[in-house]
Amino acid sequence: MTDSLTSDFENDANYQCSSLDGLNRLLHVTHLLAVEIDLAKMLDTIVIEACRALRCERAILYQLDSKRNVLSAMAGTDQTIHLPLDSGVAGFVARQRLRVNLENPQLDPRWDSRHDRSTGFTTRSVLAVPLVAARDGRLLGVLEFLNNIGGPFDRDDEALSMAFSHHAAAALDRARLVDDIQRRRDLELSLNVAREVQRRFMPSKLPSIPGYEVATWWYPNEAVGGDYCDVVALQNGKAAVCVADVSGHGLGPSLLMASVRASLRTLLVTLDQPDELLHGIARAMADDFLFGPFVTMVVAMLDPIAHTLSFSNAGHAPAVHLSAETGAITPLSSTAPPLGVLDDGIFPLGPELALAPGDLVLLGTDGIIESMDYRGEQFGMSRLEQLLRKLAGAPVAELVRSIGREVELYYVGDSPPDDLTVLALRRSVKA
């Protein structure tokens, strides 16, 4: 009887010591989680302490690679191990998000013996637990324990394994959160650069054109698009007027817009025909269009002496002419597809416009007419034309601002879905 009591006491003492050791190791990991910023070191420590706490021969932490559908060993081994999600105990744990405790894994149909055969390791018992982010419930990986030294893994081992799995998941999730924050910072930096590029290439001061008023208004979208407008006075007395919109958002479209501007400005030194200018831009930027972006663009050439406007339109809207005499609004219809769509680079001229006193030409980007209200209804050409007739007698600077304000009041959200750009050119009534 005394021997039995002594044995029970020793077993209980050993259990308490073992439990205390596991708790101390768990507390060590808890403290480290608060101070260690190196993910690899953190995971190594978690695996080492967990392996010792559970008294097993080996512990391996696998991180989920969702793009490749594999679990990749991150800590606990120097070997490169990639386990497919559709097989093995770890794959089952990841798919089902369930803990698995096997005393004789070779007898279980989920067991995959290929790793043992390739390494010479003999697995006698397995305890595997999923790593799940507390923040959003996303699966992050699997923590696997092999060969408990004292026999099969018991319920206390299962409880400890879950505790260590929560710490490992927290470390992985924190690293994921830090990466997300850094990506957002990088994106914001890229967008700030794009906004600055775009802002610098929008005209800050418009040239004076005898007998004509000209004004622009621009409101950038938060995501940064590729809107561009320009008015350039030429040596021969003519004035080039253009509005363009590069597809997409971000730094890429903004830089492409800068290239469009540079190409146009260079070509204007020797050319003054809209069709030739668009052809020249298409040729100069052919390589830039190989990767998918395109540019809608209308280029017009004003002759303020003859009071005519010639234009070529590469798939751009809105672009309209308002007759002061009749109130009729005529579109400067597209004469060719957008730049970058076709390789032939032919951009025919549209019908030449004769501008009478008070006549107005309005060019904009699609953000103006495609902005939507809470019902999902676009601002549209009809509203724009009604607004244009209503504001026809206002100074052009006031006119473009008023159009912009109306669109801003129309769309839903704090920022427009796209850049908003308006350019207005009007022949003075006294001219």
Backbone hydrogen bonds, N-H to C=O, Kabsch-Sander energy under -0.5 kcal/mol:
donor,donor_aa,acceptor,acceptor_aa,energy
5,L,1,M,-2.3
6,T,2,T,-2.5
7,S,3,D,-2.4
8,D,4,S,-2.6
9,F,5,L,-2.6
10,E,6,T,-2.5
11,N,7,S,-2.5
12,D,8,D,-2.6
13,A,9,F,-2.6
14,N,10,E,-2.7
15,Y,11,N,-2.5
16,Q,12,D,-2.5
17,C,13,A,-2.6
18,S,14,N,-2.7
19,S,15,Y,-3.0
20,L,16,Q,-2.8
21,D,17,C,-2.5
22,G,18,S,-2.4
23,L,19,S,-2.5
24,N,20,L,-2.6
25,R,21,D,-2.3
26,L,22,G,-2.1
27,L,23,L,-2.5
28,H,24,N,-2.2
29,V,25,R,-2.0
30,T,26,L,-2.3
31,H,27,L,-2.4
32,L,28,H,-2.4
33,L,29,V,-2.4
34,A,30,T,-0.8
34,A,31,H,-0.8
35,V,31,H,-0.8
35,V,32,L,-0.8
36,E,32,L,-3.3
39,L,37,I,-0.8
42,M,38,D,-2.4
43,L,39,L,-2.8
44,D,40,A,-2.4
45,T,41,K,-2.4
46,I,42,M,-2.3
47,V,43,L,-2.5
48,I,44,D,-2.5
49,E,45,T,-2.8
50,A,46,I,-2.5
51,C,47,V,-2.5
52,R,48,I,-2.1
53,A,49,E,-2.5
54,L,50,A,-2.3
55,R,52,R,-0.7
56,C,51,C,-2.0
57,E,146,L,-1.1
57,E,147,N,-1.9
58,R,146,L,-1.6
60,I,144,E,-2.7
61,L,75,A,-2.5
62,Y,60,I,-0.6
62,Y,142,V,-3.3
63,Q,72,S,-3.1
64,L,140,L,-3.0
65,D,70,V,-3.1
66,S,64,L,-0.7
68,R,65,D,-0.5
69,N,65,D,-1.3
70,V,65,D,-1.5
71,L,83,L,-2.9
72,S,63,Q,-2.7
72,S,70,V,-0.6
73,A,81,I,-2.3
74,M,61,L,-3.4
75,A,61,L,-1.3
81,I,79,Q,-0.8
83,L,71,L,-3.1
85,L,69,N,-1.7
87,S,84,P,-1.2
91,G,87,S,-0.7
92,F,88,G,-2.0
93,V,89,V,-2.7
94,A,90,A,-2.4
95,R,91,G,-2.6
96,Q,92,F,-2.9
97,R,93,V,-1.9
98,L,93,V,-0.6
100,V,128,A,-2.5
102,L,126,V,-3.1
107,L,104,N,-1.9
108,D,105,P,-1.8
111,W,108,D,-1.9
113,S,111,W,-0.5
115,H,112,D,-0.5
117,R,113,S,-2.3
118,S,114,R,-2.2
119,T,115,H,-1.7
120,G,116,D,-2.4
123,T,121,F,-0.6
124,R,122,T,-0.6
126,V,102,L,-2.6
127,L,145,F,-2.4
128,A,100,V,-2.8
129,V,143,L,-2.5
131,L,141,G,-2.9
132,V,130,P,-0.6
133,A,138,R,-2.9
137,G,133,A,-2.0
140,L,131,L,-3.5
141,G,131,L,-1.3
142,V,62,Y,-2.1
143,L,129,V,-2.7
144,E,60,I,-2.8
144,E,142,V,-0.5
145,F,127,L,-3.2
146,L,58,R,-3.2
147,N,125,S,-2.7
149,I,55,R,-3.3
151,G,148,N,-1.1
158,E,154,D,-2.1
159,A,155,R,-2.4
160,L,156,D,-2.5
161,S,157,D,-3.0
162,M,158,E,-2.1
163,A,159,A,-1.9
164,F,160,L,-2.7
165,S,161,S,-2.1
166,H,162,M,-1.9
167,H,163,A,-1.5
168,A,164,F,-2.5
169,A,165,S,-2.8
170,A,166,H,-2.1
171,A,167,H,-2.1
172,L,168,A,-2.4
173,D,169,A,-2.9
174,R,170,A,-2.4
175,A,171,A,-2.0
176,R,172,L,-2.2
177,L,173,D,-2.6
178,V,174,R,-2.6
179,D,175,A,-2.3
180,D,176,R,-2.3
181,I,177,L,-2.5
182,Q,178,V,-2.5
183,R,179,D,-2.6
184,R,180,D,-2.3
185,R,181,I,-2.3
186,D,182,Q,-2.7
187,L,183,R,-2.7
188,E,184,R,-2.9
189,L,185,R,-2.5
190,S,186,D,-2.4
191,L,187,L,-2.8
192,N,188,E,-2.5
193,V,189,L,-2.3
194,A,190,S,-2.5
195,R,191,L,-2.8
196,E,192,N,-2.2
197,V,193,V,-2.7
198,Q,194,A,-2.8
199,R,195,R,-3.0
200,R,196,E,-2.4
201,F,197,V,-1.3
202,M,198,Q,-0.7
202,M,199,R,-0.9
209,I,207,P,-0.5
212,Y,209,I,-2.3
213,E,426,R,-2.8
215,A,424,A,-2.0
217,W,422,V,-2.5
219,Y,420,L,-3.0
224,V,221,N,-1.3
226,G,246,V,-0.6
228,Y,244,A,-2.3
230,D,242,C,-2.3
232,V,240,A,-2.6
234,L,238,K,-3.1
237,G,234,L,-1.5
239,A,302,L,-2.0
240,A,232,V,-2.9
241,V,300,A,-3.0
242,C,230,D,-2.4
243,V,298,V,-1.7
244,A,228,Y,-3.4
245,D,296,T,-2.5
246,V,226,G,-1.5
247,S,294,F,-2.6
250,G,224,V,-3.3
254,S,250,G,-1.5
255,L,251,L,-2.5
256,L,252,G,-2.3
257,M,253,P,-2.5
258,A,254,S,-1.7
259,S,255,L,-1.7
260,V,256,L,-2.1
261,R,257,M,-2.4
262,A,258,A,-2.3
263,S,259,S,-2.6
264,L,260,V,-2.6
265,R,261,R,-2.7
266,T,262,A,-2.0
267,L,263,S,-2.5
268,L,264,L,-2.0
269,V,266,T,-1.2
270,T,267,L,-1.5
271,L,267,L,-2.5
277,L,273,Q,-2.4
278,L,274,P,-2.4
279,H,275,D,-2.0
280,G,276,E,-2.4
281,I,277,L,-2.3
282,A,278,L,-2.5
283,R,279,H,-2.1
284,A,280,G,-2.6
285,M,281,I,-2.0
286,A,283,R,-1.2
289,F,285,M,-1.2
289,F,286,A,-0.6
290,L,287,D,-1.1
291,F,288,D,-0.6
292,G,289,F,-1.1
295,V,339,L,-2.2
296,T,245,D,-2.3
297,M,314,A,-1.3
298,V,243,V,-2.4
299,V,312,S,-2.3
300,A,241,V,-3.4
301,M,310,S,-3.1
302,L,239,A,-3.1
302,L,300,A,-0.5
303,D,308,T,-2.7
307,H,303,D,-1.9
308,T,303,D,-1.3
309,L,353,L,-2.3
310,S,301,M,-2.1
312,S,299,V,-2.0
314,A,297,M,-3.4
314,A,312,S,-0.5
315,G,313,N,-1.3
315,G,336,A,-1.2
320,V,362,L,-2.5
321,H,330,T,-2.7
322,L,360,L,-3.4
323,S,321,H,-0.6
323,S,328,A,-2.8
327,G,323,S,-2.0
330,T,321,H,-2.9
330,T,328,A,-0.5
332,L,319,A,-3.2
333,S,331,P,-1.6
335,T,313,N,-2.5
336,A,313,N,-1.6
339,L,295,V,-2.6
341,V,338,P,-1.7
342,L,338,P,-0.6
347,F,345,G,-0.6
350,G,311,F,-3.3
353,L,309,L,-2.7
355,L,307,H,-2.8
355,L,353,L,-0.6
356,A,354,A,-0.7
358,G,427,R,-2.1
359,D,356,A,-2.4
360,L,322,L,-2.3
361,V,425,L,-3.3
362,L,320,V,-2.4
363,L,423,L,-3.0
364,G,318,P,-2.5
365,T,421,T,-1.4
368,I,365,T,-2.2
369,I,365,T,-0.6
370,E,366,D,-2.3
371,S,367,G,-0.7
373,D,377,E,-1.9
376,G,373,D,-2.0
379,F,371,S,-2.2
380,G,369,I,-2.7
383,R,379,F,-0.7
384,L,380,G,-1.5
385,E,381,M,-2.7
386,Q,382,S,-2.2
387,L,383,R,-2.5
388,L,384,L,-2.3
389,R,385,E,-2.2
390,K,386,Q,-2.1
391,L,387,L,-2.1
392,A,389,R,-0.8
394,A,391,L,-2.0
399,L,395,P,-2.6
400,V,396,V,-2.5
401,R,397,A,-1.5
402,S,398,E,-2.5
403,I,399,L,-2.2
404,G,400,V,-2.2
405,R,401,R,-2.6
406,E,402,S,-2.3
407,V,403,I,-2.1
408,E,404,G,-2.4
409,L,405,R,-2.2
410,Y,406,E,-0.9
410,Y,407,V,-0.5
411,Y,407,V,-2.2
412,V,372,M,-1.5
420,L,219,Y,-2.7
422,V,217,W,-2.8
423,L,363,L,-3.2
424,A,215,A,-2.7
425,L,361,V,-2.6
426,R,213,E,-2.6
427,R,359,D,-2.1
428,S,211,G,-2.7
431,A,428,S,-0.9
